[in-house]
Amino acid sequence: MRDYAKIAPTFWTGETGKALRRRGPEAVIVALYLMSAPGSNMLGLYYQPILYMAHETGLGLEGASKGLRDCIDEGFCLYDEASEMVFVVEMAAFQIAEELKSTDKRCVGIQKDYDALPKCPFLGAFFDRYASAFHLTDSRGEQGASMPLRSQEQEQEQEQEQEEEHVDTPNGAPPAKRSEPIPFQLIVDAYNSTMTGLPKVREMTAKRRTLIRSAWMESQNRRSMEFWHAYFAECQDDNWLNGAGPYTAPHENWRPTFDYLLSAKCVTKVFERSMDLIERGEG
């Protein structure tokens, strides 16, 4: 068990903290818990059964599950139900440092801690996020190969390997595998070219990659650029989502962003509304 955990005051005033507050108290409690849980580590990648979270936060299973879903939707963390591993994406940056010098002895310790982690889907994502910051050399996703520098082509190949998953098939047929890469930049380009009244995305942050990955993998319907072009077109036709408004209290100063439009709640709501209109012959 860790002796202490760092929780910066900016948690309450930063973009992510504000977004979690809008989700409700469950999201805030779960986020604070994940940063300081008894089983957590400084890497932010650790074994965290939801049952423990439910008991130790006092939220109960339903409340803890809701808070965790909200944290995932806001890009705060990732969670794998099969391995019960959680990855709090920016936790190592806050608990350790934004980056370390290559001569810092902590780099060796971080590599050792990473090497000792149990197998889970987030090992590659952790390496991608922190390899440069902490001078990591051995990626679990590459079977221990040394990767101090990677070309764009190598990054795309690794991304494709990381996104391999099982896809449900009808009629009880065995699940099929997908290994197609996620078109991160193409989705950003579709947003920038369609949502002309909203702020453009100019930087591909770790949070945005997480949001895109989660939205793409959520269902089979979403795994094509045709879906995303149609999705942003629907958003552009909606004055609430395209920034035109009008917005009333308490949302008079609120405007949609790329991050909001990629949230699971927003994508599902727009998609299902569009399908309802089509079925009624109004779309």
C-alpha positions in Angstrom: 0.0 0.0 0.0 1.3 3.5 -0.8 2.1 5.8 2.1 0.7 8.9 0.3 -0.7 10.2 -2.9 -0.6 13.6 -4.5 -3.8 15.4 -5.4 -3.2 18.8 -6.9 -5.6 21.7 -6.0 -6.0 22.2 -9.7 -8.1 19.0 -9.8 -11.0 21.2 -8.7 -10.4 24.0 -11.2 -8.9 22.2 -14.3 -10.9 21.1 -17.4 -11.1 17.5 -16.4 -12.2 18.2 -12.8 -14.9 20.6 -14.0 -16.1 18.0 -16.5 -16.3 15.3 -13.8 -18.2 17.7 -11.5 -20.8 18.2 -14.2 -21.2 14.4 -14.3 -22.1 14.3 -10.6 -20.6 13.4 -7.2 -20.1 9.8 -8.1 -17.6 10.8 -10.9 -15.7 13.1 -8.5 -15.5 10.5 -5.7 -14.3 7.7 -8.0 -11.7 10.0 -9.6 -10.3 10.9 -6.2 -10.4 7.3 -5.1 -8.5 6.1 -8.2 -5.8 8.6 -7.4 -5.4 7.5 -3.8 -6.8 3.9 -3.6 -5.1 1.5 -1.3 -4.2 -0.8 -4.2 -3.0 2.0 -6.5 0.5 2.7 -7.7 2.3 5.8 -8.9 2.1 4.6 -12.5 -1.7 4.8 -12.5 -2.0 1.3 -13.9 -3.1 -1.3 -11.4 -5.5 -4.0 -10.3 -8.8 -2.4 -9.1 -11.9 -4.6 -8.8 -15.1 -2.5 -8.9 -16.3 -4.4 -5.8 -13.4 -2.9 -3.8 -14.2 0.5 -5.1 -17.9 0.2 -4.2 -17.1 -0.8 -0.6 -14.2 1.6 0.1 -15.9 4.7 -1.4 -19.3 3.9 0.2 -21.0 4.4 -3.2 -22.2 0.9 -3.5 -21.9 -1.1 -6.7 -24.3 1.0 -8.7 -22.8 4.3 -7.7 -19.2 3.2 -8.2 -20.1 1.8 -11.6 -21.7 5.0 -12.6 -18.8 7.1 -11.4 -16.3 4.8 -13.2 -18.3 5.1 -16.5 -18.3 8.9 -16.1 -14.5 8.9 -15.6 -14.0 6.8 -18.7 -16.3 9.0 -20.7 -14.3 12.1 -19.7 -11.0 10.4 -20.7 -9.8 10.3 -17.1 -9.2 6.6 -17.1 -9.6 3.3 -18.9 -11.0 0.1 -17.4 -10.8 -3.5 -18.5 -13.5 -5.7 -16.9 -11.7 -9.0 -17.8 -8.5 -8.2 -16.0 -10.0 -5.7 -13.6 -7.1 -3.3 -14.4 -7.5 0.4 -14.5 -5.3 2.9 -16.3 -5.6 6.5 -14.9 -4.1 8.1 -18.0 -2.4 11.2 -16.5 -1.7 9.8 -13.0 2.0 9.1 -13.5 2.5 12.7 -14.7 1.0 14.0 -11.5 2.4 11.4 -9.0 5.9 11.3 -10.5 6.6 14.2 -12.8 5.7 15.5 -16.3 9.1 14.2 -17.4 12.4 13.2 -16.0 16.0 13.6 -17.1 17.5 10.4 -18.5 20.0 10.3 -15.6 17.3 10.3 -13.0 17.4 7.0 -11.2 13.6 6.9 -11.0 13.5 6.1 -14.7 15.0 2.7 -14.0 12.5 2.1 -11.2 9.6 3.1 -13.4 10.7 0.6 -16.1 11.0 -2.2 -13.4 7.5 -1.4 -12.1 6.1 -1.4 -15.6 7.8 -4.7 -16.4 6.2 -6.2 -13.3 2.7 -5.3 -14.1 0.2 -8.1 -14.9 -0.8 -8.6 -18.5 -3.6 -6.2 -19.5 -4.8 -4.3 -22.6 -3.3 -1.0 -21.4 0.5 -1.8 -21.4 1.0 -0.5 -24.8 -1.0 2.7 -24.1 1.1 3.4 -21.0 4.3 2.9 -22.9 3.0 5.3 -25.7 2.1 7.9 -23.2 5.3 7.8 -21.0 8.1 6.3 -23.0 9.5 9.7 -23.9 8.8 11.4 -20.5 10.4 8.6 -18.4 13.0 7.3 -21.0 11.4 3.9 -21.1 13.1 1.4 -23.5 11.3 -1.9 -23.3 7.6 -2.0 -24.4 5.6 -5.0 -23.2 3.6 -4.7 -26.4 6.8 -5.3 -28.5 8.0 -8.3 -26.5 10.7 -6.3 -24.8 12.2 -4.8 -27.9 14.1 -1.6 -27.4 12.2 1.3 -29.0 14.0 4.6 -28.1 12.8 6.2 -31.3 9.9 5.2 -33.5 9.0 6.3 -37.0 5.4 7.2 -37.9 5.0 3.9 -39.7 6.1 1.9 -36.6 3.7 3.8 -34.5 0.8 3.0 -36.8 1.8 -0.7 -36.8 1.9 -0.7 -33.0 -1.5 1.1 -32.8 -2.9 -1.6 -35.1 -1.7 -4.4 -32.8 -3.0 -2.6 -29.7 -6.5 -2.2 -31.2 -6.9 -5.9 -32.1 -10.1 -7.2 -30.4 -12.9 -9.7 -30.7 -16.0 -8.6 -32.4 -19.4 -10.2 -31.7 -20.9 -12.1 -34.6 -24.6 -13.1 -35.1 -26.2 -16.4 -34.6 -23.8 -17.6 -32.0 -20.9 -17.8 -34.5 -17.4 -17.7 -33.0 -16.1 -14.1 -32.5 -14.0 -12.7 -35.3 -10.9 -10.6 -34.8 -10.4 -7.0 -35.9 -7.0 -5.5 -36.3 -7.8 -2.4 -38.3 -6.1 0.8 -37.1 -8.1 3.6 -35.6 -8.1 6.7 -37.9 -7.4 9.2 -35.1 -6.4 12.1 -37.4 -9.1 11.4 -39.9 -11.8 11.7 -37.2 -10.2 15.0 -36.1 -10.1 16.2 -39.7 -13.8 15.4 -40.1 -14.7 17.4 -37.0 -12.6 20.4 -38.0 -14.0 20.5 -41.5 -17.7 20.0 -40.4 -18.1 21.8 -37.1 -17.1 25.2 -38.4 -18.7 27.1 -35.5 -16.7 25.3 -32.8 -13.0 25.6 -31.7 -10.7 23.6 -34.0 -8.7 20.7 -32.6 -5.1 21.7 -33.0 -3.4 19.2 -30.7 -3.8 15.4 -30.4 -3.6 15.0 -26.6 -3.6 11.7 -24.7 -7.1 12.5 -23.5 -8.4 13.0 -27.0 -6.7 9.7 -28.2 -8.5 8.0 -25.4 -11.8 9.5 -26.3 -11.5 8.6 -29.9 -10.4 5.0 -29.1 -13.3 4.5 -26.7 -15.8 6.0 -29.2 -14.5 3.9 -32.1 -14.4 0.6 -30.2 -17.8 1.1 -28.5 -19.8 -0.6 -31.2 -19.4 -2.1 -34.7 -21.5 0.8 -36.1 -18.8 3.3 -35.3 -15.9 1.6 -36.9 -16.0 3.5 -40.3 -15.3 7.0 -41.4 -18.7 7.0 -43.0 -20.3 6.9 -39.6 -18.1 9.8 -38.3 -18.8 12.0 -41.3 -22.5 11.4 -40.8 -22.3 11.9 -37.1 -20.6 15.3 -37.3 -23.1 16.3 -40.1 -25.9 15.5 -37.6 -24.2 17.6 -34.9 -23.8 20.5 -37.3 -27.5 20.5 -38.0 -28.3 20.8 -34.2 -28.0 24.3 -32.8 -27.2 23.0 -29.3 -24.3 21.0 -30.6 -23.0 23.3 -33.3 -22.5 26.3 -31.0 -25.3 28.4 -32.4 -27.5 28.2 -29.3 -29.3 29.9 -27.8 -28.1 28.6 -24.4 -30.0 29.4 -21.3 -29.1 29.4 -17.6 -27.2 27.6 -16.2 -25.6 26.8 -19.6 -25.4 30.3 -21.0 -21.6 30.3 -21.1 -21.3 26.7 -22.2 -20.3 25.7 -25.7 -19.7 22.2 -27.1 -16.2 21.0 -27.8 -14.6 18.1 -29.7 -14.1 16.4 -26.4 -17.8 16.7 -25.5 -19.0 15.5 -29.0 -16.8 12.4 -28.6 -18.2 11.5 -25.2 -20.1 8.2 -25.1 -23.3 9.8 -23.9 -23.3 12.4 -26.8 -22.5 9.9 -29.6 -25.1 7.4 -28.5 -27.8 10.1 -28.1 -27.2 11.6 -31.5 -26.9 8.2 -33.2 -30.1 6.9 -31.7 -32.1 10.1 -32.4 -31.0 10.0 -36.0 -32.0 6.3 -36.4 -35.4 7.1 -34.9 -35.9 9.9 -37.4 -35.0 7.6 -40.3 -37.4 4.9 -39.1 -40.2 7.4 -39.0 -39.3 8.6 -42.5 -38.2 12.0 -41.2 -34.5 11.6 -41.7 
